[in-house]
Structure formats: C-alpha cells, structure tokens
Amino acid sequence: MYAKVISSFFKHLVLQPFQQSYGHIFKRILKMTLPDTILKQRIVGINYGCKYGGTTVICHNTFHEVRFIVSSKNADADSFILNEILHIDPDIVLINAPLSLPGVYRHLNGYIDYFFRKCDNEMKAASPMFAGGLTARAIGLKKLLNDYGFPVYETYPRKMVEILSLPLQLYWQSITDLDWMLDIFMKKASIAINKRIITTWHHFDSLLAFFSGLRYMARQNKVFGKVDEGLVYV
C-alpha cells in the first residue's frame, strides 16, 4: 500500500533548478508538480546543525516548488529557523534532532533508562544525551515554534535511509557517494531531482526530513517511541 500511494504522489515529480541569493542565505529552488491535496500543505524538513556552523538546512515546499534554505556560518541557526518558519508559515515541521529527554528525567512511571528513550532503542539511534547542547536547543526551539502555533515533530533521516533500503555504507561519506545516493533515492522514491542543487549531506538530510513530512501527510509514515516519552516520525 505504501509503495502504491507514495508512487502515485511522485510519479510526475519533475524538479528544475533555480537559485536566488539573499545576502548570505542562499535559497535553492526546485520546481515540482504534485496533486493539490499535497500542494496545499506547506511542509518543512530541517537538518538541524551546529548553532553557528552554517550547516542548518531547511527544505520546504511552496505549492509547486521545493526550496532549500541554508543558514549562514557564524549566524545563529535557531534565529534563522524561527525567521524562516514565520515567513513560510508551514502546516508541519519535521526536524532531525531529539525533541525530548528519556522519561526518567520527567519522573514518568516505568522509565529507568537515563541514556535512551524507547524510540532511540527501536531505531538504534544515538542517545539524546550524547549531544546535550543540541538536544536542549532543539527542545527549546520546538517550544518556541509551538507557542507560535506550528506543529513540530522529530524525525530521523538515517532511519529513512533504512526504510527506503538505501545503501547505509554510502550515507554521509564522500560527495561522490552523495551523488550515487541521490540516484538511488530518486529511483526508490520515484522522483527526479537536478542533483546539482543537493550540494551537501546536510541538504540530503533536510530532503529526507521533508520526505518524512510528505509520508506523514499521506498517512504512510512509521512512528517510533511512546507518546508520553517522545515519538519519532519517519
């Protein structure tokens, strides 16, 4: 059912490159064609990077276009995300960062693990405690965006790589591997992309986060974890 539904959404997807520069922020735009039921939904996928590293990438659609917006090096990535989200006004935001701590820290009944949440164990993901500063930033950002009325969900691009049966041995390796990975992703997802637009693995992860959002809207996503502790949507 998943392959049939998702394929029907993407079989006519054709992307063309266009690029605009806004100061130090580059908006890389990909044109696409999708059914109205999806085009009416504004979906954001975020690769959440170091605060001042210039590695945060936002992937989002505006009707028939998908855009990549890259943060500037030495600029506050959280402020960058907030400003862009307020401008985009999305229906849903998927971010590849932990958005909760293990339940034991909130004194939830039945939780005794100080390192991993149930979702982490199910996906064989790293502990949210491993990158405590990034996790704290992400939780705070989610609260801020929720206060503005935007629904924010955690996603995990590496799990999407597994779900789509993409070669894990190529994931986050060389730029040449990125090129090969994109070829395989396009075949698995039944889409066409001008690969020159996807210049880093940060772009690719934001694309996978965005793809998780499309799966969510199609009600074909997988969910990991428990509601009271934290869920991950892929």
Phi and psi restraints in degrees (value plus and minus 20) as a CYANA .aco file:
   2 TYR   PHI     -79.1   -39.1
   2 TYR   PSI     -70.0   -30.0
   3 ALA   PHI     -80.7   -40.7
   3 ALA   PSI     -59.7   -19.7
   4 LYS   PHI     -87.2   -47.2
   4 LYS   PSI     -66.9   -26.9
   5 VAL   PHI     -87.7   -47.7
   5 VAL   PSI     -68.8   -28.8
   6 ILE   PHI     -85.7   -45.7
   6 ILE   PSI     -59.1   -19.1
   7 SER   PHI     -81.1   -41.1
   7 SER   PSI     -58.0   -18.0
   8 SER   PHI     -85.0   -45.0
   8 SER   PSI     -49.3    -9.3
   9 PHE   PHI     -93.8   -53.8
   9 PHE   PSI     -53.4   -13.4
  10 PHE   PHI    -132.2   -92.2
  10 PHE   PSI     -22.6    17.4
  11 LYS   PHI     -86.0   -46.0
  11 LYS   PSI     -40.9    -0.9
  12 HIS   PHI    -127.9   -87.9
  12 HIS   PSI      -5.6    34.4
  13 LEU   PHI     -95.5   -55.5
  13 LEU   PSI      98.3   138.3
  14 VAL   PHI    -149.1  -109.1
  14 VAL   PSI     106.6   146.6
  15 LEU   PHI    -132.9   -92.9
  15 LEU   PSI     116.2   156.2
  16 GLN   PHI    -145.0  -105.0
  16 GLN   PSI     124.6   164.6
  17 PRO   PHI    -104.7   -64.7
  17 PRO   PSI     123.8   163.8
  18 PHE   PHI    -175.6  -135.6
  18 PHE   PSI     120.5   160.5
  19 GLN   PHI    -155.7  -115.7
  19 GLN   PSI     117.0   157.0
  20 GLN   PHI    -147.8  -107.8
  20 GLN   PSI     128.2   168.2
  21 SER   PHI    -132.2   -92.2
  21 SER   PSI     109.8   149.8
  22 TYR   PHI    -139.9   -99.9
  22 TYR   PSI      67.3   107.3
  23 GLY   PHI      45.2    85.2
  23 GLY   PSI    -140.7  -100.7
  24 HIS   PHI    -117.0   -77.0
  24 HIS   PSI     -17.7    22.3
  25 ILE   PHI    -124.5   -84.5
  25 ILE   PSI     105.9   145.9
  26 PHE   PHI    -124.9   -84.9
  26 PHE   PSI     107.6   147.6
  27 LYS   PHI    -123.0   -83.0
  27 LYS   PSI      90.5   130.5
  28 ARG   PHI    -117.4   -77.4
  28 ARG   PSI     100.5   140.5
  29 ILE   PHI    -131.4   -91.4
  29 ILE   PSI     113.4   153.4
  30 LEU   PHI    -141.3  -101.3
  30 LEU   PSI     104.7   144.7
  31 LYS   PHI    -103.8   -63.8
  31 LYS   PSI     124.1   164.1
  32 MET   PHI    -170.5  -130.5
  32 MET   PSI     145.4   185.4
  33 THR   PHI    -142.6  -102.6
  33 THR   PSI     105.2   145.2
  34 LEU   PHI    -160.7  -120.7
  34 LEU   PSI     139.9   179.9
  35 PRO   PHI     -80.6   -40.6
  35 PRO   PSI     134.3   174.3
  36 ASP   PHI     -78.1   -38.1
  36 ASP   PSI     -52.9   -12.9
  37 THR   PHI     -81.4   -41.4
  37 THR   PSI     -50.3   -10.3
  38 ILE   PHI    -112.1   -72.1
  38 ILE   PSI     -60.1   -20.1
  39 LEU   PHI     -80.7   -40.7
  39 LEU   PSI     -49.3    -9.3
  40 LYS   PHI     -93.4   -53.4
  40 LYS   PSI     -37.5     2.5
  41 GLN   PHI    -113.1   -73.1
  41 GLN   PSI     109.6   149.6
  42 ARG   PHI    -116.6   -76.6
  42 ARG   PSI      93.1   133.1
  43 ILE   PHI    -132.7   -92.7
  43 ILE   PSI     115.8   155.8
  44 VAL   PHI    -142.5  -102.5
  44 VAL   PSI     111.2   151.2
  45 GLY   PHI    -137.9   -97.9
  45 GLY   PSI     110.8   150.8
  46 ILE   PHI    -141.8  -101.8
  46 ILE   PSI     105.7   145.7
  47 ASN   PHI    -108.0   -68.0
  47 ASN   PSI      92.2   132.2
  48 TYR   PHI    -112.5   -72.5
  48 TYR   PSI      89.0   129.0
  49 GLY   PHI    -125.8   -85.8
  49 GLY   PSI    -188.9  -148.9
  50 CYS   PHI     -80.0   -40.0
  50 CYS   PSI     128.7   168.7
  51 LYS   PHI     -78.8   -38.8
  51 LYS   PSI     -59.7   -19.7
  52 TYR   PHI    -139.1   -99.1
  52 TYR   PSI      -3.6    36.4
  53 GLY   PHI    -106.0   -66.0
  53 GLY   PSI     -30.7     9.3
  54 GLY   PHI      50.0    90.0
  54 GLY   PSI       6.3    46.3
  55 THR   PHI    -132.2   -92.2
  55 THR   PSI     -15.9    24.1
  56 THR   PHI    -103.4   -63.4
  56 THR   PSI     108.6   148.6
  57 VAL   PHI    -148.4  -108.4
  57 VAL   PSI     111.6   151.6
  58 ILE   PHI    -125.8   -85.8
  58 ILE   PSI     108.6   148.6
  59 CYS   PHI    -134.9   -94.9
  59 CYS   PSI     105.6   145.6
  60 HIS   PHI    -170.5  -130.5
  60 HIS   PSI     142.0   182.0
  61 ASN   PHI    -131.1   -91.1
  61 ASN   PSI     126.4   166.4
  62 THR   PHI    -147.3  -107.3
  62 THR   PSI      75.8   115.8
  63 PHE   PHI      34.6    74.6
  63 PHE   PSI    -128.6   -88.6
  64 HIS   PHI    -110.9   -70.9
  64 HIS   PSI     -13.4    26.6
  65 GLU   PHI    -137.3   -97.3
  65 GLU   PSI     124.0   164.0
  66 VAL   PHI    -135.8   -95.8
  66 VAL   PSI     111.1   151.1
  67 ARG   PHI    -142.8  -102.8
  67 ARG   PSI     127.7   167.7
  68 PHE   PHI    -134.5   -94.5
  68 PHE   PSI     105.0   145.0
  69 ILE   PHI    -139.2   -99.2
  69 ILE   PSI     106.6   146.6
  70 VAL   PHI    -130.8   -90.8
  70 VAL   PSI     114.2   154.2
  71 SER   PHI     -90.1   -50.1
  71 SER   PSI     138.5   178.5
  72 SER   PHI    -109.8   -69.8
  72 SER   PSI     122.6   162.6
  73 LYS   PHI     -84.2   -44.2
  73 LYS   PSI     118.3   158.3
  74 ASN   PHI      53.8    93.8
  74 ASN   PSI     -14.6    25.4
  75 ALA   PHI    -124.2   -84.2
  75 ALA   PSI     131.6   171.6
  76 ASP   PHI     -88.3   -48.3
  76 ASP   PSI      91.8   131.8
  77 ALA   PHI     -86.2   -46.2
  77 ALA   PSI     -52.8   -12.8
  78 ASP   PHI     -89.2   -49.2
  78 ASP   PSI     -60.1   -20.1
  79 SER   PHI     -85.9   -45.9
  79 SER   PSI     -59.2   -19.2
  80 PHE   PHI     -78.2   -38.2
  80 PHE   PSI     -67.2   -27.2
  81 ILE   PHI     -82.9   -42.9
  81 ILE   PSI     -66.6   -26.6
  82 LEU   PHI     -78.6   -38.6
  82 LEU   PSI     -67.3   -27.3
  83 ASN   PHI     -81.0   -41.0
  83 ASN   PSI     -63.3   -23.3
  84 GLU   PHI     -89.5   -49.5
  84 GLU   PSI     -59.8   -19.8
  85 ILE   PHI     -83.7   -43.7
  85 ILE   PSI     -62.0   -22.0
  86 LEU   PHI     -81.6   -41.6
  86 LEU   PSI     -55.2   -15.2
  87 HIS   PHI     -94.6   -54.6
  87 HIS   PSI     -62.3   -22.3
  88 ILE   PHI     -92.0   -52.0
  88 ILE   PSI     -57.2   -17.2
  89 ASP   PHI      35.7    75.7
  89 ASP   PSI      40.6    80.6
  90 PRO   PHI     -95.8   -55.8
  90 PRO   PSI     140.4   180.4
  91 ASP   PHI    -104.0   -64.0
  91 ASP   PSI     -44.1    -4.1
  92 ILE   PHI    -176.3  -136.3
  92 ILE   PSI     125.6   165.6
  93 VAL   PHI    -147.5  -107.5
  93 VAL   PSI     107.5   147.5
  94 LEU   PHI    -133.0   -93.0
  94 LEU   PSI     107.9   147.9
  95 ILE   PHI    -148.9  -108.9
  95 ILE   PSI     117.1   157.1
  96 ASN   PHI    -113.3   -73.3
  96 ASN   PSI      47.4    87.4
  97 ALA   PHI    -172.0  -132.0
  97 ALA   PSI     129.1   169.1
  98 PRO   PHI     -82.3   -42.3
  98 PRO   PSI     112.7   152.7
  99 LEU   PHI    -134.1   -94.1
  99 LEU   PSI      -6.9    33.1
 100 SER   PHI    -178.4  -138.4
 100 SER   PSI     143.8   183.8
 101 LEU   PHI    -123.1   -83.1
 101 LEU   PSI     143.0   183.0
 102 PRO   PHI     -72.5   -32.5
 102 PRO   PSI     123.2   163.2
 103 GLY   PHI     -77.8   -37.8
 103 GLY   PSI     -45.7    -5.7
 104 VAL   PHI     -80.5   -40.5
 104 VAL   PSI     -50.5   -10.5
 105 TYR   PHI     -93.6   -53.6
 105 TYR   PSI     -37.0     3.0
 106 ARG   PHI    -126.8   -86.8
 106 ARG   PSI      -7.5    32.5
 107 HIS   PHI      37.6    77.6
 107 HIS   PSI      18.0    58.0
 108 LEU   PHI     -97.9   -57.9
 108 LEU   PSI     120.2   160.2
 109 ASN   PHI     -82.2   -42.2
 109 ASN   PSI     112.9   152.9
 110 GLY   PHI      69.5   109.5
 110 GLY   PSI     -19.9    20.1
 111 TYR   PHI    -125.4   -85.4
 111 TYR   PSI     105.5   145.5
 112 ILE   PHI    -148.2  -108.2
 112 ILE   PSI     -25.6    14.4
 113 ASP   PHI    -106.1   -66.1
 113 ASP   PSI     100.7   140.7
 114 TYR   PHI    -107.9   -67.9
 114 TYR   PSI     -26.0    14.0
 115 PHE   PHI    -132.8   -92.8
 115 PHE   PSI     -62.9   -22.9
 116 PHE   PHI    -140.4  -100.4
 116 PHE   PSI     123.3   163.3
 117 ARG   PHI    -107.1   -67.1
 117 ARG   PSI     147.3   187.3
 118 LYS   PHI     -79.5   -39.5
 118 LYS   PSI     -61.2   -21.2
 119 CYS   PHI     -82.8   -42.8
 119 CYS   PSI     -56.8   -16.8
 120 ASP   PHI     -83.3   -43.3
 120 ASP   PSI     -64.5   -24.5
 121 ASN   PHI     -84.8   -44.8
 121 ASN   PSI     -59.6   -19.6
 122 GLU   PHI     -85.3   -45.3
 122 GLU   PSI     -56.2   -16.2
 123 MET   PHI    -115.3   -75.3
 123 MET   PSI     -24.1    15.9
 124 LYS   PHI      37.3    77.3
 124 LYS   PSI      24.6    64.6
 125 ALA   PHI    -117.2   -77.2
 125 ALA   PSI     145.4   185.4
 126 ALA   PHI     -88.8   -48.8
 126 ALA   PSI     137.8   177.8
 127 SER   PHI     -88.8   -48.8
 127 SER   PSI     120.3   160.3
 128 PRO   PHI     -84.5   -44.5
 128 PRO   PSI     -35.4     4.6
 129 MET   PHI     -99.1   -59.1
 129 MET   PSI     -37.1     2.9
 130 PHE   PHI     -84.4   -44.4
 130 PHE   PSI     -59.7   -19.7
 131 ALA   PHI    -138.0   -98.0
 131 ALA   PSI      46.8    86.8
 132 GLY   PHI     -77.0   -37.0
 132 GLY   PSI     -59.5   -19.5
 133 GLY   PHI     -85.1   -45.1
 133 GLY   PSI     -63.0   -23.0
 134 LEU   PHI     -85.9   -45.9
 134 LEU   PSI     -61.3   -21.3
 135 THR   PHI     -81.6   -41.6
 135 THR   PSI     -64.6   -24.6
 136 ALA   PHI     -81.7   -41.7
 136 ALA   PSI     -62.8   -22.8
 137 ARG   PHI     -80.8   -40.8
 137 ARG   PSI     -65.1   -25.1
 138 ALA   PHI     -85.0   -45.0
 138 ALA   PSI     -61.6   -21.6
 139 ILE   PHI     -83.1   -43.1
 139 ILE   PSI     -62.1   -22.1
 140 GLY   PHI     -85.3   -45.3
 140 GLY   PSI     -59.6   -19.6
 141 LEU   PHI     -85.7   -45.7
 141 LEU   PSI     -61.3   -21.3
 142 LYS   PHI     -79.5   -39.5
 142 LYS   PSI     -65.7   -25.7
 143 LYS   PHI     -79.1   -39.1
 143 LYS   PSI     -63.2   -23.2
 144 LEU   PHI     -84.1   -44.1
 144 LEU   PSI     -65.8   -25.8
 145 LEU   PHI     -87.1   -47.1
 145 LEU   PSI     -57.6   -17.6
 146 ASN   PHI     -80.7   -40.7
 146 ASN   PSI     -59.6   -19.6
 147 ASP   PHI     -82.3   -42.3
 147 ASP   PSI     -49.5    -9.5
 148 TYR   PHI    -102.9   -62.9
 148 TYR   PSI     -25.4    14.6
 149 GLY   PHI      78.1   118.1
 149 GLY   PSI      -9.4    30.6
 150 PHE   PHI    -116.7   -76.7
 150 PHE   PSI     106.5   146.5
 151 PRO   PHI     -94.4   -54.4
 151 PRO   PSI     109.9   149.9
 152 VAL   PHI    -144.2  -104.2
 152 VAL   PSI     109.7   149.7
 153 TYR   PHI    -147.2  -107.2
 153 TYR   PSI     126.9   166.9
 154 GLU   PHI    -102.0   -62.0
 154 GLU   PSI     120.0   160.0
 155 THR   PHI    -155.3  -115.3
 155 THR   PSI     151.7   191.7
 156 TYR   PHI    -163.2  -123.2
 156 TYR   PSI      75.1   115.1
 157 PRO   PHI     -74.3   -34.3
 157 PRO   PSI     -55.9   -15.9
 158 ARG   PHI     -80.9   -40.9
 158 ARG   PSI     -56.0   -16.0
 159 LYS   PHI     -87.9   -47.9
 159 LYS   PSI     -54.1   -14.1
 160 MET   PHI     -83.3   -43.3
 160 MET   PSI     -57.6   -17.6
 161 VAL   PHI     -77.6   -37.6
 161 VAL   PSI     -62.9   -22.9
 162 GLU   PHI     -87.1   -47.1
 162 GLU   PSI     -65.3   -25.3
 163 ILE   PHI     -81.0   -41.0
 163 ILE   PSI     -59.2   -19.2
 164 LEU   PHI    -104.0   -64.0
 164 LEU   PSI     -18.9    21.1
 165 SER   PHI      37.6    77.6
 165 SER   PSI      18.5    58.5
 166 LEU   PHI    -100.0   -60.0
 166 LEU   PSI     133.4   173.4
 167 PRO   PHI     -91.2   -51.2
 167 PRO   PSI      90.1   130.1
 168 LEU   PHI     -82.4   -42.4
 168 LEU   PSI     -48.2    -8.2
 169 GLN   PHI     -87.9   -47.9
 169 GLN   PSI     -35.9     4.1
 170 LEU   PHI    -115.4   -75.4
 170 LEU   PSI     -37.9     2.1
 171 TYR   PHI     -86.2   -46.2
 171 TYR   PSI     106.2   146.2
 172 TRP   PHI      38.5    78.5
 172 TRP   PSI      20.8    60.8
 173 GLN   PHI    -126.1   -86.1
 173 GLN   PSI    -147.1  -107.1
 174 SER   PHI    -103.5   -63.5
 174 SER   PSI     150.2   190.2
 175 ILE   PHI     -84.9   -44.9
 175 ILE   PSI     -55.0   -15.0
 176 THR   PHI     -81.9   -41.9
 176 THR   PSI     -61.1   -21.1
 177 ASP   PHI     -83.8   -43.8
 177 ASP   PSI     -55.8   -15.8
 178 LEU   PHI     -81.0   -41.0
 178 LEU   PSI     -62.4   -22.4
 179 ASP   PHI     -81.0   -41.0
 179 ASP   PSI     -63.9   -23.9
 180 TRP   PHI     -86.4   -46.4
 180 TRP   PSI     -61.0   -21.0
 181 MET   PHI     -81.8   -41.8
 181 MET   PSI     -60.5   -20.5
 182 LEU   PHI     -83.0   -43.0
 182 LEU   PSI     -59.7   -19.7
 183 ASP   PHI     -78.8   -38.8
 183 ASP   PSI     -65.4   -25.4
 184 ILE   PHI     -89.4   -49.4
 184 ILE   PSI     -60.7   -20.7
 185 PHE   PHI     -80.8   -40.8
 185 PHE   PSI     -63.8   -23.8
 186 MET   PHI     -80.8   -40.8
 186 MET   PSI     -59.1   -19.1
 187 LYS   PHI     -89.0   -49.0
 187 LYS   PSI     -63.7   -23.7
 188 LYS   PHI     -87.6   -47.6
 188 LYS   PSI     -59.9   -19.9
 189 ALA   PHI    -110.8   -70.8
 189 ALA   PSI     -24.5    15.5
 190 SER   PHI      39.4    79.4
 190 SER   PSI      27.2    67.2
 191 ILE   PHI    -152.3  -112.3
 191 ILE   PSI     144.3   184.3
 192 ALA   PHI    -140.9  -100.9
 192 ALA   PSI     109.6   149.6
 193 ILE   PHI    -151.2  -111.2
 193 ILE   PSI     118.2   158.2
 194 ASN   PHI     -95.2   -55.2
 194 ASN   PSI      87.0   127.0
 195 LYS   PHI     -85.9   -45.9
 195 LYS   PSI     -38.4     1.6
 196 ARG   PHI     -84.0   -44.0
 196 ARG   PSI     -40.7    -0.7
 197 ILE   PHI     -96.3   -56.3
 197 ILE   PSI     -52.6   -12.6
 198 ILE   PHI    -109.0   -69.0
 198 ILE   PSI      70.5   110.5
 199 THR   PHI    -116.0   -76.0
 199 THR   PSI     -33.9     6.1
 200 THR   PHI    -161.1  -121.1
 200 THR   PSI     144.5   184.5
 201 TRP   PHI     -86.9   -46.9
 201 TRP   PSI     -44.3    -4.3
 202 HIS   PHI     -83.3   -43.3
 202 HIS   PSI     -60.3   -20.3
 203 HIS   PHI     -81.8   -41.8
 203 HIS   PSI     -64.0   -24.0
 204 PHE   PHI     -82.5   -42.5
 204 PHE   PSI     -62.6   -22.6
 205 ASP   PHI     -85.0   -45.0
 205 ASP   PSI     -57.4   -17.4
 206 SER   PHI     -87.0   -47.0
 206 SER   PSI     -55.0   -15.0
 207 LEU   PHI     -84.4   -44.4
 207 LEU   PSI     -61.8   -21.8
 208 LEU   PHI     -86.2   -46.2
 208 LEU   PSI     -56.9   -16.9
 209 ALA   PHI     -83.6   -43.6
 209 ALA   PSI     -62.8   -22.8
 210 PHE   PHI     -81.7   -41.7
 210 PHE   PSI     -62.0   -22.0
 211 PHE   PHI     -82.6   -42.6
 211 PHE   PSI     -55.9   -15.9
 212 SER   PHI     -81.5   -41.5
 212 SER   PSI     -58.0   -18.0
 213 GLY   PHI     -84.2   -44.2
 213 GLY   PSI     -59.5   -19.5
 214 LEU   PHI     -83.8   -43.8
 214 LEU   PSI     -62.0   -22.0
 215 ARG   PHI     -82.7   -42.7
 215 ARG   PSI     -58.5   -18.5
 216 TYR   PHI     -82.4   -42.4
 216 TYR   PSI     -66.5   -26.5
 217 MET   PHI     -85.0   -45.0
 217 MET   PSI     -49.1    -9.1
 218 ALA   PHI    -105.6   -65.6
 218 ALA   PSI     -21.0    19.0
 219 ARG   PHI      38.3    78.3
 219 ARG   PSI      17.6    57.6
 220 GLN   PHI    -141.3  -101.3
 220 GLN   PSI      -6.8    33.2
 221 ASN   PHI    -100.4   -60.4
 221 ASN   PSI     140.7   180.7
 222 LYS   PHI    -121.6   -81.6
 222 LYS   PSI     129.3   169.3
 223 VAL   PHI    -143.6  -103.6
 223 VAL   PSI     113.6   153.6
 224 PHE   PHI    -142.0  -102.0
 224 PHE   PSI     125.1   165.1
 225 GLY   PHI      82.4   122.4
 225 GLY   PSI    -187.2  -147.2
 226 LYS   PHI    -145.2  -105.2
 226 LYS   PSI     126.7   166.7
 227 VAL   PHI     -77.6   -37.6
 227 VAL   PSI     -64.3   -24.3
 228 ASP   PHI     -92.8   -52.8
 228 ASP   PSI     -43.6    -3.6
 229 GLU   PHI    -119.9   -79.9
 229 GLU   PSI     -57.2   -17.2
 230 GLY   PHI     130.5   170.5
 230 GLY   PSI     113.4   153.4
 231 LEU   PHI    -132.7   -92.7
 231 LEU   PSI     129.8   169.8
 232 VAL   PHI    -144.1  -104.1
 232 VAL   PSI     110.8   150.8
 233 TYR   PHI    -129.7   -89.7
 233 TYR   PSI     106.0   146.0
